[in-house]
Amino acid sequence: MECHFSIFSLYMELSKTIYAISSYMTLRMDAYDFMYNEALLATTEKSGHNIYHIFDKVKHCLKDKADERSVTIHIKSNGECGELKAYDCLDLLPFILLDNAIKYSDRKTHIQVDIKDTPASCIFLVSSISPRLADGECERIFDRGFRGENARKVTDEGLGIGLYTAKKICDLHNSSIEAYEKPIPNSYPGNRKDFDKNKCLFVMDIQLNKEYNI
């Protein structure tokens, strides 16, 4: 009986892994399609999307990538998120933001996603501990092809089109996206006394206008 249970547990874990890999590959291919052909962003009819569910799905898809850097992801919402009407490309927004946060986060740190859902809008912030931007770089972070000086030092991975695409997706939905830096709060999970002054809390602040289904 115990053997059967172990096999079943292994099967379930394997199924979850295969699903996560499949979902990750689909998101990755969709991301590249949209990044290199912006006309595809609005080629579908708007349908219902739940931001919390999308973030949760992407979190599982990127688990292996996060584990490689010992980065944890925590998603917090002020309540049950309602559906908002959007193009299918909206699913790529959490993927781009979390993928970017994992890529530039310090090892053994924490990525925090805070979602505030209201009848009129869905506001979410993605915070991570990463190197500071150089002077003037924050204004260019959404420019196509731009990668900051410290970002290039952290990794060669990246083409400077992820956040550009995120901005395009927000523009398409008449919504806003903003990036800013702040000191790392003492209470922030994963904060350590050994962080040097070149580290900060990097925050992506997105406000999506809602269109509820009638």
N, C-alpha and C positions, 0 to 999 in steps of 0.2 A: 504494500500500500504506500509506504514511504517512498519507494523507488518510483512508483507511478506519479506521485505528487511532485517529486524532483524533476522528472522528465517533463511534466506539464508546466512547471514553473520555468524550466529552461526554454520550452517551446514558446511560452508567452513572452519571455524576455527577448528571444530571437525575433519574434513577430514584431515587437515594438521597435527593435533595432532596424529591421528591414523597412518598416513603415517610416521611421525617422530619416533613414538614408534616402528613401524614395522621395519623401516630401522635400528634403533638403536639395536634392538634385533638380526637382521640378522648380523650386523657388529660384535656385541658382541660374537655371537656363532661362526662366522668365525674366529674371533681373538683367541678364546680358541682352536678351531680346529687346527689352524696353530701353536699356541704356544706349544701345546703338541704333535704335529706331524709335524716336520719340512719338511718331505718329501712331504707334501701337497703344499708347497709354489710354486713349479714349475710344477704342474700337469696339467696346462691348457696351451693352445696356447696363445701367446702374442696377445694383442688387443689394440685398441686406448684408451688412458686415458687422461683426462684433469685435471691437478692438482687443478686449481682454482675451478672448478665445484665440485671436490671431497671434498675439504675443506669446501665449502659452504654447501654441503649436510651434512657433519659431524657436522658443526656448528649448524644446525637446529636440528639434532638428539640429540645433547648434550645440547640443550638449557635449559631444566629443571635442569640438573645437574649443569650447570653454574649459573642459577638463584638462586639455593639453597645457593650458596656462594657469590651471588651478583657480579659475575665475568662477565665482558663483553668481547666479542671476536670481533676483527676487522681484516678483510682480505684486503690486499692492493696488487695490481699487477701493474707492469710497462706497461701493455697492455693486449691485448687478448692473453691468453695462447693457444699455439698450442697443438695438440695431440702428445703424445709420446707412443711408443709401449712398453707394459709391461705386466707382468703376473697379473692376477686378484688380487693377494695378495697386489699389490701396493695400492689398496683402503684402506687397513688397516693402512698404514703409517700415514696419517693425523688423523685417528681415535685414534691411539695409542698416538701420540704426543699431540693432544688436550685433550684427556682424562687424560693424565699424567699431563699436564699443569694445568688443572682445579683442579685436586686432590691436588696439592701441592701449588697452588697460594694462596696468602693472600686474605682474604675476601675483597670485595669492591675494587678489582684491575682489571687490564686490561691485556688481552692476545693479542699480536700483531703478525699477520702472514704477512710476507713480501715475495712476490713472484717476482722473476726476471726471465723472460722467454727469452731465446735466441735460435737461430737455433740449437745450439749444445748442450745446457743443460737447465735444469730447476732448479734454485736455490731458496730455500725457507728457511726462518728463522722463528722459533716460539719462541717468547720471553715472559717471564712471571716473575712477582715479587714473589720470594719464598725464603725460608731459604737457607743460604749458605751451601755448602758442606764442610765437615771436610777435613783436609789435607789428600791428597792421594785418596780421594773418586772419584774425577772426572775421574781418570784413570780406575776405576772399574765399572763405571756407566752402561756399556753395558755387564757386566758379568751376566750370568744366576743366578738368585736367590739373587743378591745383592740389598740391600736397605740401603741407608745411615742413619747415626745416627739421623740427624735432620728430615729426611723423616719419620722415624719410630715414631718420636715424634708428627708429624703433624697428621698422620692417621695410623691406623692398616690395612687399605685397601691396597692391593697390594701384589704381590708375587715375585716381582723382575724379571719378565720375559717380561714385555712390551717393554722396551728399548732394551733388548736382541733381541727380535723378530724384532724390527725396524732395528737393525743393520743387521740381517740376510737378511731382505728384500732388504736393500741397497746393501749388498754384492752380492746378487743374480742378481742385475741389474748393477753390475760393477760401483757402485756409492758410494759416501762417506757420512758419518754422523759424526758430531762432536758436543760435548757439551762443553760449557764454561760459565764462570761467568764474569760479568762486573758491575761496579757501576751503580746505577739507574740514568739515565740522568734526569736533572731537567725538561726537556720537555716531558718526558715519560708520557702518559696518566695514571692518577690514582696515580702518585707519590705524596707522602705526607711527610711533615716534621717530622711526628711522627714515621716514620719507624726507627727501631733500626739498629745498625751496623751489625746485623746478617742477614739482608736482602740484596738481590742482584737481578740483572736482569739475569735470567737464560736463556740461548739461545741454541736452537737446530738448527744447521746449516747443511742443507742437499743439496747436489749437485747431481742431477740425470742426467746421460748421456742419450741423446735422440736418439731414433730410429724412424724416421718419416716413416709413411706409404708411399709407392711409388704408 
